[in-house]
């Protein structure tokens, strides 16, 4: 049987010659065994032991009104602010950004929506969120900052007794993934990733079909973030100010979760199955260099940049149950948008972009069919209940469904739909793909962030 590495098993990478698989370790197996005998677990990065219990299946404390603070009031932060203000029993108590004007835009947005109270404002530099999280009128801190601030903000929130939610990816190093898990367990505060694509209409429709056995026994999934962002990456505002820099730092899948999150739900990842290992490879970097050549003036400072992220990164993930996932990332090529969003089983297959399905024994043989005929039977209860209200939300309605559902879980004291283990596992292909690419596409093991609890089947949405 394949051994799943402990949570402290990665980062200090070394090729195992007999297996050809990259592992890492900061403490010995004997250390882990000794800790386990004492009912503790060794932190794989610090060598410290912890007796913290899992956060899997832990419900929120119920409350009548959900008090939310937002760190990062740029385009994404204000977009999700709009969704939350459309959900009853929400109060926005604090706003934070390094640009005061963006906070004021958020306040104006609140007033137009009828939230005519005054939220606290924090604009005194990049560490201002540390003052925000110390307030006693906050239940949830949500960060929509550039990627490098996600981990510091949510760690500070949890340390101050607040639940934390972050935009994607939650982290882009394995060490930070581990910090999120350890801090969530120790503080007993939830840390979740705001993966809106898990709440898309087709994603939840197909999830219902999976749970009903329509596809039979599952064996393969396809996931991607394929989105031509070249013009956005070179803008002189918003994401253009920070996102392009990551293409100078890592040759990897920079943004794995939009496609991976939904199929992870379908496959029961961390709920009876788990990611085992990943193999990754990248094409040459061509797209951003060509865009710069075609659009940037000769005196542009961007000519000093050296892009290292291959245009298309393709990874294969093997799960502990022997299933496979194809995972892609391409934001540097002229192409239509696609997250692939595919699931295949012994009875048939679904693929998105455009949505199409084939179930053996239904419809024409060897021909794709429309998904429409399945909607009446398998439409997810969330979408059925929210209806047109959901469809008015961002990204086709998934943003509103995500906001509504999180508030519902917080108000009613429910278990969140996903947790810190999902945030870590879905983000981990970022650093793991970088390791695999650097090792000539060698297989690289996933850490077990759940400490073995992935074996326990738990319900999803």
GIBELQUI-V748026 format. One record per residue. N is the residue number from 1. PSI is psi in whole degrees, 0 to 359 (999 if undefined). Layout:
n:psi
N:PSI
N:PSI
This chain:
n:psi
1:140
2:132
3:130
4:126
5:153
6:172
7:346
8:16
9:357
10:179
11:312
12:78
13:141
14:138
15:132
16:110
17:321
18:330
19:341
20:23
21:137
22:128
23:177
24:160
25:142
26:347
27:158
28:164
29:327
30:322
31:313
32:320
33:318
34:319
35:317
36:323
37:332
38:6
39:18
40:171
41:138
42:128
43:122
44:349
45:324
46:342
47:358
48:156
49:154
50:144
51:15
52:139
53:161
54:152
55:1
56:128
57:9
58:124
59:159
60:161
61:133
62:152
63:156
64:314
65:137
66:119
67:119
68:137
69:141
70:125
71:113
72:94
73:39
74:207
75:310
76:318
77:317
78:330
79:313
80:328
81:315
82:322
83:314
84:324
85:345
86:357
87:131
88:155
89:38
90:136
91:126
92:108
93:339
94:147
95:144
96:135
97:154
98:346
99:106
100:325
101:327
102:326
103:318
104:325
105:320
106:321
107:317
108:321
109:320
110:316
111:320
112:332
113:3
114:4
115:83
116:21
117:173
118:112
119:154
120:144
121:137
122:110
123:13
124:55
125:174
126:348
127:9
128:333
129:336
130:328
131:321
132:313
133:345
134:352
135:156
136:12
137:36
138:129
139:324
140:131
141:124
142:128
143:131
144:42
145:174
146:156
147:321
148:346
149:352
150:307
151:311
152:320
153:312
154:327
155:315
156:321
157:311
158:319
159:335
160:11
161:17
162:146
163:154
164:142
165:138
166:149
167:172
168:151
169:158
170:323
171:161
172:20
173:153
174:326
175:318
176:324
177:316
178:320
179:320
180:313
181:310
182:318
183:320
184:316
185:317
186:319
187:347
188:33
189:140
190:144
191:112
192:157
193:134
194:70
195:91
196:331
197:339
198:342
199:10
200:154
201:308
202:321
203:315
204:328
205:310
206:325
207:317
208:320
209:321
210:312
211:335
212:358
213:14
214:321
215:0
216:211
217:126
218:145
219:340
220:150
221:155
222:138
223:151
224:162
225:90
226:104
227:118
228:103
229:14
230:314
231:321
232:319
233:334
234:11
235:161
236:25
237:168
238:231
239:335
240:343
241:342
242:331
243:325
244:329
245:326
246:336
247:351
248:358
249:323
250:139
251:94
252:183
253:105
254:343
255:73
256:345
257:334
258:320
259:324
260:322
261:308
262:317
263:333
264:320
265:314
266:324
267:356
268:35
269:134
270:9
271:47
272:343
273:168
274:155
275:132
276:297
277:166
278:143
279:130
280:148
281:154
282:148
283:178
284:156
285:119
286:324
287:311
288:324
289:318
290:318
291:316
292:316
293:323
294:340
295:340
296:136
297:160
298:332
299:11
300:135
301:345
302:347
303:346
304:347
305:144
306:114
307:133
308:348
309:120
310:145
311:313
312:118
313:128
314:128
315:152
316:129
317:132
318:136
319:168
320:336
321:7
322:10
323:165
324:152
325:129
326:125
327:126
328:155
329:123
330:109
331:11
332:13
333:150
334:111
335:156
336:157
337:141
338:139
339:7
340:298
341:60
342:145
343:136
344:137
345:190
346:344
347:343
348:197
349:146
350:138
351:144
352:171
353:66
354:160
355:129
356:156
357:151
358:119
359:124
360:131
361:356
362:135
363:194
364:142
365:136
366:24
367:139
368:150
369:163
370:149
371:349
372:322
373:348
374:350
375:319
376:324
377:324
378:5
379:135
380:142
381:327
382:314
383:325
384:322
385:320
386:332
387:231
388:334
389:319
390:316
391:345
392:350
393:174
394:158
395:47
396:10
397:344
398:329
399:319
400:318
401:318
402:312
403:314
404:314
405:320
406:317
407:318
408:315
409:319
410:318
411:318
412:0
413:41
414:163
415:132
416:152
417:325
418:164
419:191
420:332
421:324
422:317
423:317
424:313
425:319
426:334
427:334
428:329
429:340
430:294
431:327
432:322
433:324
434:318
435:317
436:315
437:315
438:334
439:23
440:37
441:34
442:147
443:139
444:130
445:144
446:140
447:153
448:91
449:342
450:355
451:41
452:352
453:353
454:337
455:341
456:120
457:132
458:149
459:150
460:188
461:999
